[in-house]
Amino acid sequence: MNLQANLTKTCKDLMLEQPFYGLLLLHLNKEWNNTLVKTAGVGLDGINFKLYINSDFWLTLNDNQRKGLLQHELMHIAFFHLTDYEHLHDHTISNVAKDIEINQHIDPENLPPDGCTLEKFAEEFDLLPNEGTNAYYKKLMAKTKNQNKMQCMKIAIQNNENSILDENGDKINIPEHNWEGFDKKPEAERKLAIKQLERILEDVVEQIQKSCGNVPGNVLERIEQLKNIDPPKFNWKAYLRRYIGESTKNTIRKTKRKKSRRFELDFGNKIQSYSSILIGIDSSGSVSTKELEEFLNEIRHMYKSGHDFTIVFADTQMQEPFKYKPKTQIEVHGRGGTDFNPIVNYYWEYRKKYNTLIYLTDGECSSPDRKIKNMLWVLSTQCGMTNHLPGKTIKLN
């Protein structure tokens, strides 16, 4: 049986056993490529996705492992690993965290040998089942300075090696996810790719649900989020345009609506101004899940105004700030007491970097020690209106 016939048979087997992934596979172009990948991988093909398979590696696997390999790569797409995790800056650790997450959902008999599984990392890094990529990344990052598996992987990569041996002498392959190119794509192209992926998943989910099949929970959750974005409770575009003032950066792009002043046959330039905004979110125990959902919904609409947003959570301690993207999976940390000072002091320290601070809260805390002039307090609909906070305050209605 030739390679293509073998791949076709495996695709059919996957369709029968895992209909969701079988249907998703039909939407992907496939390519045998022994140069780009050493095992298999997925990547962008315009605004679509393509599956790459190393034929030599494929031939080393049995039928079950081939199905597991395809499911593994498709899960990276279905779990939005290519598009939603730009905030995880250490790619080696990020790749391991993603593999640990998805390999738990694949039958162990179908897993290709020597992959990154929960069992190989759980004890050393205190990993628990189904915690998710972000949680695994955080725990793996916490011990990278020690001579552990992650540090050994980094050394192996520097030496152009593809695997390491753990403390038991068992081989662990280093994941090869060359997805950094997605971050370098133009913003418009990235958005089109994400929209295309969401459209494909919606189509697959609809087909599966009609046939009473099973759909992965995270995919269903993502599709429901697309359908259930509430309208904004405040006119953020008008407010931010009036309130922020000068922008921190400009971008120039070609536009067909203007002619170039220098070159008669060329298009003109359009200058777009952007501001950098710090958004603080109260993640204390007094803030309910409903209020947090309300905050995140408003932030989605703020993002449409075209500015750069940095998000930071805090209860009595401030968490690590991160750039906001509408498809980013956000994990809320904190749920303790409330103290406005950490975020306010952080903004003051980096005030040249940000145009303004917007703090979303239930207001259940005393005023911060430092008074910030260019700051907006946004109170949830569930809170009683408070007048003790300095500066401008609005309440979501």
N, C-alpha and C positions, 0 to 999 in steps of 0.2 A: 504494500500500500504506500503510495507516495505521500509527501508531506501535506499537500493541500487536502487530499482525501482523508487523511488522518485527522487534520484539524476540523474538517467538516463533520466527521463522525463525533468528535469530542464535543463540538458545539451542539449537535443534536442531543447527545446524552445530557449535557448541561441543561438544555431547554426542558427536557422531560423531568429532571430531578430538581432544578432550581429555575422555574419559569421566569421569574423576575430578571435574573441575570442572563438567562438565555435570550430574552427579548431585548435587553439592553445591549447585548453583544451584537445583535443584528444591526444596530445603528452605528457601529464602529467600522471604519476601514481597518484592514489587517495587513501586516507586512512582515515577511521574514527578513530579519536584519541582524546579522552576526557581528556587525561593527558597532552599532549604536547601543545595543544591550547585550549583557552576558547571560541573562536569563530571560526576562520578559519585562515589559514596561508599557505605560500609556503616556501619551503626550498630545499636544495640540496639533491639529491638522487644519490650518485656517481657523475657523471658529468651531470646528468639530473636533472630535477626539479620535485618536488612532491607537491601535494595539500593535506593539512590536514584539516579535518572538524570535529568540535565538534558536535556530533549527538544531544546532548541536546539543544544546541543553534540553530541548523538547524530546529528542530521541533517547535521552537518559531516563525519562520518566515513564512510569506505568500509566495505564488509562485513568485510574483514580487521581493520581497526582497531576495529570494534565488538566482534568476538570478543576481541581483545586487551584492550579496556577491561573487559569482563566478567571475563576471566581475571585481570587485574590486581587488581580489587576482591576477587575470591574468594580470591586468594592472600594478601591481608592477613588474611583470616579463617583460612585453612588454616595460615598461618605464625604464628598466635596474636599478631598485631601489636596487636590490640585489648585483649588481656588480660595479656600477659606482660612488658610493657616499661614498667611504671610507674616503674621506677628511672631511666629516661632523662628527666631533668627538663626539658631544653631541647626543646620540642615541635617547633620549626622544624627543628632539626638531626636530631631523631629521625625526623621525617617523611621527610626527604631520605634518611637512611640506610636506612629501610625500603623506599623506592621503588627505590633503587639495588640492594638485595638482590633484590627480586622481578622487576625488569625484565630481569635477566640470564636468567631462565627463560622469557621470552616471545619468540617469533619476532620479530625486528626489524621485519619487514614488518607485523606486527600491532599494533605499538606506536602509540598516538596520538601526534601530533607534539609536539615540544618538552617531552618528559618528562625526568625525572631518570634518566639512565642512567650506567653505570659509565664509559663512554668520556668523558663530559663532566666527570668529577671525578677520574679515576684519576691523571693526571699531577700535578695540583696538590696532591693530598692523599696520594699514594703508596698508592692503593687497589689491591688485588689481587682477582682473581675469586673469588667464593664465600667471602669471609671472614665474611660474616654481619652482621646489623644492629649488634650490640654493637661489633664491631671497626670498622665504618665510622663509627659514632657517635663512638667514641673518637678516631679520626684527624681527623674533621671538627671536633670540639670543640677539638683541639689548636691550630688556626689561626684561631679565630673572632675574635681580636683584630686580625688583619690585614685589609686591604681586599680580601678575596677574595669568592668567590661567596656564601659563607654570610653574611658581613657585609652584602653587597649585598641579600641576601634579607631580612634583618632590617630594613634601612632601607626596602625596598620595602613590607613588611607595614605598617610604621608609616605609610606614605604611602597605604595602601589600594590598593596595586598588586598585580597577580596574577602578574607575571613579571619577569625581569631579562634583560639581554643580557650574554653572556659576553665574554671578551677577543677572540673572533673575530666578535662581533656577532650570534651565534646566540641565539635566544630560548630561555629555560628557564622553564617554568611552575613556580610555587611550589606544592608539594603542599598540598592542603586535607584534612587528616584531623582532623575534629572529634570526637576520641575522648576528650577530657578528661572528658566527662560520665560515662564508665564508672568513673573513679576516685572520683567523688562518689556513686555508687550505694551503698546500704546493703550491708554485708559479705555478708549472707545472699543478697541479690539477685545480687551479683557471682559468688558461689560457684555459685548455680543456673545462671547464664548460662554459666559455664565448664564445668560438668558437662553442660549441654545441648549445648554445642559438641562436647565430647569424645564424647558419645553419637552425635551426628550423624556425626562423622568415623569412628567405629568402624563405623557402619552402611554408610557409603559405601565404606570400605576393604574390608569384607567382600563387598560386591556387586562391586567392581572385581576383587578377587582371584579370585572365582568365575568371572569371565569372562576371566581371564588378562590383565587390563589393568595399566597402570603406576600406581603410587601414589608421590607425592612422598616423597623419603627422609626429610625432617624430620617429615612426618606419621606415617610408619611408626615412626620412632624414638619419637615422643610416645606412640603407641598401645602400643608395647611397654613403655614406662616405666610406663604405667598397669597393665599386667598383671604386671609383675615387680618389685613393691616388696617387699623382704624384710621379715620381721617384725623388730621391734626386738630388740637384744641386751641391752637394759637397760630397767628400768621407769622411764622418764623422768617420767611423770606423778606417780608417788608420790615420786620423789626430789626433783623440783623443788618440789612442794608442801611437803616437809619442810625443804628446804635453803635456799630463797630468802629466806623471811621476808616482810617487809612489801612490799606492791605499790606501784607508782608511780602507778597511775591506776585509776579505777573507771568503769564504765559502768552506766547504769540503763536497763532496758527493761521493757516490760509483760509480765506473765505471767498466763495463765489459771488457774494453780494457786493464786493468792492473790487475795483480794478487797481492794479499796482501803479503807484505814481512813478516808479523808476522804469518798469518794464511793461510796455504797452500790452503785450499779449498774456501777461501773467496775472494771477489772482492777487488781490490785496491781502493785507494782514489784519487780523483781529486780535486786539489785546484783551485778555481776560484777567481780572484781578481776583486774588484769593486772600483770605485772612485765615489765620491760625487761631483756633478757639480751643480752650481747655474746658472740658465738661466734667464736673465732679458729680458723682452719684452717691447718695447716702445709702449705704448697705447695712445699716445698723438693724438690730432686732426689732425696732419699732416700725420699720418700713415693711409693709406687707408685700407678698408676692404680686398681688394685683397692682400695687403702686409701682413696683419695679417694672412690671410689664407696661404700665402707662408711661414711665420714663423712657423706656427703650423705644416705644412707639413714637414718642415725640422726637427722639434723636434721629430716627429714620427720616422723618420729615425735615429736620434741621439739615441733614446731609444733602437734601435736594437743593439747598440754597447755593451749593457750589463751593463751600469753604472747606478747609482742612480741620478735622476734629480729632482731638486726643481725649480719650476716656480714662478716668481714674476713679476707682471705687475706694471708699473709706468708711470705717465705723469709728473706732478710736485710733486706728492705724491706717495709713494710706497704702494701697496696693500698687503694683507696678503699672505705670501709665502705658497705654497702647493706642496706636492709630486705629480710628474707627473705619470699618468698611461695612456696608449694609448686609453682607452675607457672612460676616464673621460670627462664629459661634462664641457667644459671650458667657463666661462662667462667673457667677456672683460669689465674691468672697467677703467675709466679714461676719455680719449678723450678731455683733456684740453691742457695746454701748455706742454713744454718739459724741463726736468731737469734730467741729468744723475747722479747727486750727491746722491740722496736717495739710489739707489741700490748699487752704488759703495761703499758708506759709510757702508751700511749693510754688504756687502761682507767683507770689511776690518775688521769690528767688529767681524765677525764670520769666519775669514779666516782659523782657525784651523779645522773648520767643513767641508769646501769645498776645493777641489783641484784646481778649476779654476772658473772663471766667464766668461760666454758667453753672450754678450749683442746683441740682435737683434733689429735693428733700421733703420730708414731712414736717420740717420746721421744729421738731421736738428736741431742741437743744438751745443752750445759751449762745449769745452772740459771740463770734470769734474775737480774739484779742486785737487782731489787726483789721483796720478798716480799708477796704478796697473800693476805689471810686468807680472804676469801670468793671462793674460786676452785676450779675443778675441772679436773683434767687427765684427758683421756680418751685412752687409748692404744689403737692399732689391734691387731687380733688377730695381725698378723704381727710385731709388735715383741717383743723380749725385755723382760720386766717390769723397769722401772727404779725405783730407790728414791731417786734424787738430786733429784727434782723436789719443790719445797716444797708443802705443803698436801695436800688430798685428791686421791687418784689412783685411777682405776678402769681396768680393762682390758676391752675388748670381747671376749666369748667366743662 
